[in-house]
Amino acid sequence: MNDPQNPEASREMFDEINALIAAVAKALDTSEADVVTAIEQGRLAMELQTDDEGGKFVRVECDGKTADIRQGVFLKRD
C-alpha cells in the first residue's frame, strides 16, 4: 500500500483518507479528532451502499448517530 517508489500515490491516498475523515466529522456533527478516536476504538462503522437509482454512498454509524455521505452531500438519519 505504501510504495516508497511512488510517494505521490501515498500522498494522494493520505489526502483521500483525510477528506473522508473530514466528511464523516461534518456528517456526524463532531470533530475530526473524535472520528479518529471512534475508529481506533472500533465505535465507527462505515458501509458502502447503493440507492434505488444506482447512486453510491457511504453509510456511517457511530454512538447512535447515522448519516449517509454522498459526493458533497451529508444526510443525517438519526
Residue frames as qw, qx, qy, qz and C-alpha x, y, z in Angstrom:
[[0.000, 0.885, 0.465, 0.000, 0.00, 0.00, 0.00],
 [0.157, -0.938, 0.158, 0.266, 2.72, 2.49, 0.95],
 [0.853, 0.355, 0.135, 0.358, 5.01, 2.24, -2.07],
 [0.414, -0.686, 0.129, 0.584, 8.33, 4.01, -1.45],
 [0.413, 0.069, 0.566, 0.710, 8.80, 4.07, -5.22],
 [0.022, -0.563, -0.522, -0.640, 5.63, 6.17, -5.63],
 [0.172, -0.262, -0.531, 0.787, 5.36, 8.81, -2.88],
 [0.281, -0.020, -0.192, -0.940, 2.78, 10.75, -4.91],
 [0.577, -0.263, -0.683, -0.362, 0.35, 7.80, -4.75],
 [0.450, -0.306, -0.687, 0.481, 0.90, 7.57, -0.99],
 [0.018, -0.140, -0.196, 0.970, 0.23, 11.29, -0.64],
 [0.422, -0.140, -0.443, -0.779, -2.94, 11.01, -2.71],
 [0.575, -0.337, -0.745, -0.040, -4.24, 8.17, -0.52],
 [0.313, -0.263, -0.523, 0.748, -3.42, 10.19, 2.61],
 [0.170, 0.031, -0.064, -0.983, -5.36, 13.17, 1.19],
 [0.533, -0.227, -0.606, -0.546, -8.36, 10.94, 0.39],
 [0.518, -0.344, -0.728, 0.289, -8.38, 9.46, 3.90],
 [0.138, -0.202, -0.323, 0.914, -8.23, 12.96, 5.39],
 [0.336, -0.081, -0.306, -0.887, -11.13, 14.04, 3.18],
 [0.576, -0.309, -0.719, -0.237, -13.18, 11.03, 4.29],
 [0.405, -0.321, -0.624, 0.586, -12.47, 11.72, 7.98],
 [0.046, 0.113, 0.086, -0.989, -13.49, 15.36, 7.48],
 [0.458, -0.173, -0.512, -0.706, -16.70, 14.31, 5.70],
 [0.551, -0.349, -0.754, 0.081, -17.58, 11.85, 8.48],
 [0.257, -0.257, -0.461, 0.810, -16.95, 14.52, 11.11],
 [0.225, 0.022, -0.130, -0.965, -19.18, 17.00, 9.28],
 [0.529, -0.220, -0.659, -0.488, -21.92, 14.43, 8.69],
 [0.592, -0.406, -0.670, 0.189, -21.95, 13.37, 12.35],
 [0.174, -0.880, -0.022, -0.441, -21.51, 16.96, 13.63],
 [0.781, -0.577, 0.066, 0.228, -18.34, 16.18, 15.56],
 [0.043, -0.856, 0.451, 0.250, -14.62, 16.85, 15.31],
 [0.715, 0.481, -0.504, -0.055, -12.12, 15.04, 13.14],
 [0.035, 0.439, -0.804, 0.399, -10.22, 14.03, 16.30],
 [0.643, -0.051, 0.539, -0.543, -13.39, 12.42, 17.67],
 [0.863, 0.374, -0.152, -0.303, -13.83, 10.50, 14.39],
 [0.469, 0.516, -0.697, 0.164, -10.26, 9.19, 14.57],
 [0.259, -0.299, 0.758, -0.519, -10.77, 8.15, 18.20],
 [0.800, 0.127, 0.285, -0.512, -14.02, 6.36, 17.31],
 [0.776, 0.458, -0.416, -0.127, -12.22, 4.50, 14.50],
 [0.233, 0.479, -0.776, 0.338, -9.39, 3.50, 16.84],
 [0.376, -0.142, 0.712, -0.576, -11.87, 2.28, 19.46],
 [0.015, -0.141, -0.951, -0.276, -14.00, 0.36, 16.95],
 [0.206, 0.501, 0.595, -0.594, -17.09, 2.51, 17.57],
 [0.374, 0.580, -0.157, -0.706, -17.43, 3.79, 13.99],
 [0.603, 0.189, 0.754, 0.180, -18.86, 1.64, 11.21],
 [0.298, 0.552, -0.281, -0.726, -18.82, 2.55, 7.52],
 [0.589, 0.216, 0.773, 0.093, -20.56, 0.66, 4.75],
 [0.092, 0.212, -0.500, -0.835, -20.63, 1.32, 1.02],
 [0.427, 0.442, 0.740, -0.271, -24.21, 1.21, -0.28],
 [0.032, 0.101, 0.584, 0.805, -26.18, 1.84, -3.46],
 [0.402, 0.286, 0.390, -0.778, -29.56, 3.58, -3.55],
 [0.639, 0.433, 0.615, -0.160, -32.53, 2.59, -5.72],
 [0.495, 0.848, -0.029, -0.185, -31.31, 4.84, -8.56],
 [0.886, 0.267, -0.082, 0.370, -27.83, 3.28, -8.54],
 [0.066, 0.861, -0.275, 0.423, -26.16, 6.14, -6.69],
 [0.733, -0.026, -0.535, 0.420, -23.28, 5.19, -4.43],
 [0.262, -0.795, 0.180, -0.516, -22.91, 6.45, -0.86],
 [0.411, 0.140, -0.773, 0.463, -21.26, 5.61, 2.45],
 [0.611, -0.663, -0.265, -0.342, -23.47, 4.91, 5.47],
 [0.300, 0.362, -0.610, 0.638, -21.72, 5.87, 8.70],
 [0.672, -0.619, -0.323, -0.247, -22.82, 4.83, 12.19],
 [0.432, 0.227, -0.555, 0.674, -21.23, 5.91, 15.47],
 [0.073, -0.127, -0.626, 0.766, -22.56, 6.12, 19.03],
 [0.235, 0.578, 0.706, -0.334, -26.21, 6.02, 17.94],
 [0.270, 0.709, -0.093, -0.645, -25.78, 8.55, 15.12],
 [0.646, 0.235, 0.645, 0.332, -26.25, 7.53, 11.49],
 [0.234, 0.758, -0.114, -0.598, -25.50, 9.55, 8.36],
 [0.790, 0.396, 0.392, 0.257, -25.26, 8.92, 4.63],
 [0.181, -0.696, 0.304, 0.625, -22.36, 10.56, 2.82],
 [0.705, 0.573, 0.363, 0.206, -22.61, 11.19, -0.90],
 [0.536, 0.197, 0.127, 0.811, -20.22, 13.22, -3.01],
 [0.067, 0.249, -0.023, 0.966, -20.56, 16.66, -1.40],
 [0.569, -0.431, -0.209, -0.668, -23.83, 15.83, 0.43],
 [0.128, 0.091, -0.865, 0.476, -24.37, 14.73, 4.03],
 [0.592, -0.376, -0.362, -0.615, -27.72, 13.32, 5.12],
 [0.155, -0.247, 0.773, -0.563, -28.30, 12.72, 8.83],
 [0.559, -0.192, -0.704, -0.394, -30.59, 9.79, 9.57],
 [0.305, -0.143, -0.803, 0.492, -30.73, 9.77, 13.38]]
